[in-house]
Amino acid sequence: MATGRLRFYSLSQMGQANIVYVIPRDVPEFMTMGNKNYERPMKTLYLLHGISGNECDWEYNGIAEDIAFKYNMAVIMVTAGNNFYLDRKATGCQYCTYVGKEVVEFTRKMFGLSDKQEDTLIGGLSMGGFGAIHTGFAFPETFGGVIALSSALIIHQIASMKSGDADEIANYDYYKEVFGDLDKVEESDANPEVLYDRNVKEGKTNPPVYMAVGTEDFLYQNNQIMKKFLEDKGAKMKYEEGPGIHDWTFWNAYITKGVEWVLENV
């Protein structure tokens, strides 16, 4: 299994950015016998971390190498800070562009990865689950599927916040800096629902979405709002829940469920 980390200059972040990768190009043939995933070209999964995380989370706490080996899939992991993978007006803060365009283009060139939509997936947990859905809808021509676990789908929650307010994650000032004017956030491009509807209006096909959340997760109700939105829109999606809180036990159990569903529905 080829693994490593590298640093490259990111235009969208105006500085050096780190990537961790797991690429199963060197797996001996005797280890893949009977695995139908090796009868097709290798696919790519871009995995996003949660708040306070970094590019190492899915390697050290998660099962990135297991995913790469079992599904014949390059796994690319990035760092985007606590920025919800959103583009901001400030120079060097284009995190959606970074994940959805720049990293994809760089890694395709660097590692010879497939440039086909059906071979390119995006997933994440918590803030990264939000980022996976948002980025998937922001670049529907790039991503063939989305895997969103315990997603921090907090748009409607923070829309009612006022100065001095705070929730389990952060305070009003943080959300205002990251999401912009909170009085207008529900109608802004920071809202994945807005991007979904725009794609439909413009005749673009939104990627299929796999969602999963633990029934004891503090973000459970937030996920129900997105679930209902996608169901009402007739989106191609699958939702699963089960006993669990906001932790790696749940995420490691459901990431493979998500990968398998997306692979069957790309």
C-alpha positions as CSV (number, residue, x, y, z in Angstrom):
1,M,0.0,0.0,0.0
2,A,1.5,3.3,-1.1
3,T,1.1,5.9,1.7
4,G,2.6,9.2,2.5
5,R,2.1,12.9,3.0
6,L,3.1,15.8,0.8
7,R,3.0,19.6,0.8
8,F,2.3,21.8,-2.2
9,Y,1.6,25.4,-2.8
10,S,-2.1,26.2,-2.9
11,L,-3.3,29.2,-4.9
12,S,-6.7,29.1,-3.2
13,Q,-5.1,29.2,0.2
14,M,-2.1,31.3,-0.8
15,G,0.3,29.1,1.1
16,Q,1.6,25.6,1.6
17,A,-1.1,23.0,2.1
18,N,-0.7,19.4,3.4
19,I,-2.2,16.2,1.9
20,V,-2.1,12.6,3.2
21,Y,-2.7,9.8,0.6
22,V,-3.2,6.1,0.5
23,I,-3.0,4.6,-3.0
24,P,-3.3,0.8,-3.6
25,R,-1.3,0.7,-6.8
26,D,1.3,-1.7,-5.3
27,V,-1.0,-4.3,-3.9
28,P,0.2,-7.8,-4.9
29,E,-2.1,-9.7,-7.3
30,F,-2.5,-12.6,-4.9
31,M,-4.0,-10.3,-2.3
32,T,-6.7,-9.1,-4.7
33,M,-7.9,-12.4,-6.1
34,G,-11.7,-12.7,-5.9
35,N,-12.0,-8.9,-5.2
36,K,-14.2,-7.6,-8.0
37,N,-13.2,-4.0,-7.1
38,Y,-9.8,-4.8,-8.8
39,E,-11.6,-5.8,-12.0
40,R,-12.3,-2.1,-12.7
41,P,-10.1,1.0,-12.8
42,M,-9.1,2.5,-9.4
43,K,-11.5,5.1,-8.1
44,T,-10.7,8.1,-5.7
45,L,-12.2,9.2,-2.5
46,Y,-11.5,12.6,-1.0
47,L,-12.0,12.4,2.8
48,L,-12.7,15.5,4.9
49,H,-12.0,15.9,8.6
50,G,-14.2,17.4,11.3
51,I,-13.8,20.6,13.3
52,S,-10.4,20.8,15.2
53,G,-9.1,17.9,12.9
54,N,-6.5,17.7,10.2
55,E,-5.4,15.6,7.2
56,C,-4.2,12.8,9.5
57,D,-7.5,12.0,11.2
58,W,-8.8,9.4,8.7
59,E,-5.4,7.7,8.7
60,Y,-4.7,7.5,12.4
61,N,-8.2,7.4,13.9
62,G,-10.1,6.1,10.8
63,I,-9.7,3.3,8.4
64,A,-8.3,5.0,5.3
65,E,-6.0,2.1,4.5
66,D,-8.7,-0.5,4.8
67,I,-10.9,1.5,2.5
68,A,-8.1,1.9,-0.1
69,F,-7.3,-1.8,0.0
70,K,-10.7,-3.3,0.0
71,Y,-12.3,-1.0,-2.6
72,N,-9.3,-0.4,-4.9
73,M,-9.6,3.3,-4.1
74,A,-7.1,6.1,-3.8
75,V,-7.9,8.0,-0.6
76,I,-6.9,11.6,-0.4
77,M,-7.1,13.5,2.9
78,V,-6.7,17.2,3.3
79,T,-6.6,19.9,6.0
80,A,-8.9,22.9,5.7
81,G,-8.9,24.2,9.3
82,N,-12.2,25.0,11.1
83,N,-13.7,26.7,8.0
84,F,-16.5,24.4,7.1
85,Y,-15.0,24.0,3.6
86,L,-16.5,27.3,2.4
87,D,-15.1,30.0,0.2
88,R,-14.8,33.3,1.9
89,K,-14.2,36.8,0.6
90,A,-10.9,37.1,2.3
91,T,-7.9,36.3,0.1
92,G,-6.4,32.9,0.8
93,C,-9.6,31.6,2.3
94,Q,-11.2,29.7,-0.6
95,Y,-11.7,26.4,1.1
96,C,-14.5,25.1,-1.2
97,T,-12.5,25.8,-4.3
98,Y,-9.4,24.2,-2.6
99,V,-11.2,20.9,-1.9
100,G,-13.6,20.7,-4.8
101,K,-11.2,21.9,-7.6
102,E,-7.6,22.6,-6.7
103,V,-6.9,19.4,-4.7
104,V,-8.7,17.3,-7.2
105,E,-6.8,18.7,-10.2
106,F,-3.5,18.5,-8.3
107,T,-3.8,14.9,-7.2
108,R,-5.1,13.8,-10.6
109,K,-2.0,15.2,-12.2
110,M,0.4,14.1,-9.4
111,F,-0.8,10.5,-9.1
112,G,-2.4,9.9,-12.5
113,L,-5.9,9.5,-11.0
114,S,-9.0,9.1,-13.1
115,D,-10.6,12.4,-14.2
116,K,-14.0,10.7,-14.6
117,Q,-16.9,11.9,-12.5
118,E,-18.0,8.3,-11.8
119,D,-14.6,7.5,-10.4
120,T,-14.4,10.5,-8.0
121,L,-16.2,10.5,-4.6
122,I,-16.1,12.8,-1.6
123,G,-16.9,12.1,2.0
124,G,-16.4,13.3,5.5
125,L,-17.5,13.4,9.1
126,S,-19.1,16.2,11.2
127,M,-17.9,19.5,9.7
128,G,-16.4,17.3,6.9
129,G,-19.8,15.7,6.3
130,F,-21.2,19.2,5.8
131,G,-18.2,19.9,3.6
132,A,-18.8,16.8,1.5
133,I,-22.4,17.6,0.8
134,H,-21.7,21.3,0.1
135,T,-18.7,20.6,-2.1
136,G,-20.5,17.8,-3.9
137,F,-23.3,20.2,-4.8
138,A,-20.9,23.0,-5.6
139,F,-19.0,20.8,-8.1
140,P,-21.6,18.3,-9.4
141,E,-19.7,17.8,-12.6
142,T,-16.7,16.6,-10.6
143,F,-18.1,14.2,-7.9
144,G,-20.0,11.1,-8.6
145,G,-21.1,10.5,-5.1
146,V,-21.2,11.9,-1.5
147,I,-20.7,10.1,1.8
148,A,-21.8,12.3,4.8
149,L,-21.4,11.0,8.4
150,S,-22.8,12.8,11.5
151,S,-22.8,15.9,9.3
152,A,-22.8,19.4,11.0
153,L,-25.8,20.6,8.9
154,I,-26.2,23.6,11.1
155,I,-27.3,26.3,8.6
156,H,-30.9,26.7,10.0
157,Q,-29.6,26.5,13.6
158,I,-27.1,29.4,13.2
159,A,-29.5,31.5,11.1
160,S,-31.3,32.5,14.3
161,M,-28.2,33.3,16.3
162,K,-27.6,36.8,17.7
163,S,-24.5,38.5,19.1
164,G,-23.5,36.8,22.3
165,D,-25.1,33.4,21.4
166,A,-23.2,30.1,21.3
167,D,-23.9,26.4,20.8
168,E,-22.1,23.1,21.3
169,I,-19.6,23.9,18.6
170,A,-18.8,27.7,18.6
171,N,-20.1,31.2,19.2
172,Y,-21.9,33.8,17.1
173,D,-18.7,35.6,16.1
174,Y,-17.1,32.5,14.7
175,Y,-20.1,31.6,12.7
176,K,-20.4,35.1,11.3
177,E,-16.8,35.0,10.2
178,V,-17.1,31.6,8.5
179,F,-20.6,31.8,7.1
180,G,-21.0,35.5,6.6
181,D,-24.2,37.4,7.4
182,L,-26.2,35.0,9.5
183,D,-29.4,36.8,8.8
184,K,-29.0,35.8,5.1
185,V,-27.2,32.5,5.5
186,E,-30.2,30.4,4.6
187,E,-30.4,32.1,1.2
188,S,-26.6,32.1,0.6
189,D,-24.3,29.8,-1.3
190,A,-23.1,28.5,2.1
191,N,-26.4,26.6,2.3
192,P,-26.2,23.2,0.5
193,E,-29.9,23.4,-0.2
194,V,-29.4,26.6,-2.2
195,L,-26.8,24.8,-4.3
196,Y,-28.9,21.8,-4.8
197,D,-31.9,23.8,-6.1
198,R,-29.6,25.9,-8.4
199,N,-28.2,22.8,-10.0
200,V,-31.7,21.5,-10.7
201,K,-32.7,24.8,-12.2
202,E,-29.6,24.9,-14.4
203,G,-30.1,21.3,-15.5
204,K,-27.2,19.9,-13.6
205,T,-27.4,16.5,-12.0
206,N,-26.7,16.5,-8.2
207,P,-24.5,13.5,-7.1
208,P,-26.2,10.8,-5.0
209,V,-25.8,11.2,-1.3
210,Y,-25.3,8.7,1.5
211,M,-26.1,10.0,5.0
212,A,-25.7,8.3,8.3
213,V,-25.9,9.6,11.9
214,G,-26.0,8.0,15.4
215,T,-29.3,8.2,17.2
216,E,-27.6,9.7,20.3
217,D,-25.5,12.2,18.3
218,F,-26.0,15.8,19.2
219,L,-26.4,16.6,15.5
220,Y,-29.2,14.0,15.0
221,Q,-32.0,16.6,14.5
222,N,-29.9,18.7,12.1
223,N,-29.5,15.6,9.9
224,Q,-33.2,15.1,9.9
225,I,-33.7,18.4,8.2
226,M,-31.4,17.6,5.3
227,K,-32.8,14.1,5.1
228,K,-36.3,15.6,4.6
229,F,-35.1,18.2,2.2
230,L,-33.5,15.6,-0.1
231,E,-36.5,13.2,0.2
232,D,-38.9,16.0,-0.7
233,K,-36.8,16.9,-3.7
234,G,-36.8,13.3,-4.9
235,A,-33.0,13.2,-4.6
236,K,-31.0,10.0,-5.2
237,M,-30.0,9.3,-1.6
238,K,-29.8,6.8,1.2
239,Y,-30.2,7.6,4.9
240,E,-29.1,5.3,7.7
241,E,-29.0,5.6,11.5
242,G,-28.1,3.4,14.4
243,P,-27.0,3.5,18.0
244,G,-24.1,5.8,18.4
245,I,-22.7,9.1,19.4
246,H,-20.3,11.6,17.7
247,D,-17.3,9.3,17.6
248,W,-14.9,7.2,15.5
249,T,-16.7,4.0,16.5
250,F,-19.7,5.1,14.5
251,W,-17.8,6.7,11.7
252,N,-15.6,3.7,11.1
253,A,-18.6,1.4,11.1
254,Y,-20.6,3.5,8.6
255,I,-17.9,4.8,6.2
256,T,-17.8,1.4,4.5
257,K,-21.6,1.2,4.3
258,G,-21.5,4.6,2.5
259,V,-18.7,3.6,0.1
260,E,-20.5,0.5,-0.9
261,W,-23.8,2.2,-1.5
262,V,-22.2,5.0,-3.5
263,L,-20.2,2.5,-5.6
264,E,-23.5,0.8,-6.5
265,N,-25.3,4.0,-7.3
266,V,-22.7,6.1,-9.2
